[in-house]
């Protein structure tokens, strides 16, 4: 852009000689850059809420009552072994070729069911026995 000075000489306007960086994206309708700090802050604020919501929805068997849950599992295993020994005394050892019954107590107690309905029942019984 040309301007006229006092002495009548035309010269180039110094403001038109600079690069246009500030408003270039607004004039060209470009997307603003992402605000990474704001995104990190919102993620940090959302993390405790999500954690609390998941804790209410899915109580963890390895939480504050894990030791008592483990001790109860040991008691159940001991009772199961006593029952198995009593059955062996009454009915005798298994016949040859007959499969030996394996206990699924630990997998049943520490691997909750995957179907939502059974999982809900499992955690409801867990909450009744070990209230938070």
Buried (B, 14 or more C-beta within 10 A) or exposed (E): EEEEEEEEEEEEEEEEEEEEEEEEEEEEEEEEEEEEEEEEEEEEEEEEEEEEEEEEEEBEBEEEBEEEBBEBBEEBBEEEEEEEEEEEEEEEEEEEEEEEEEEEBEEEBEEBEEEEEEEBEBBEEBEEEBEE
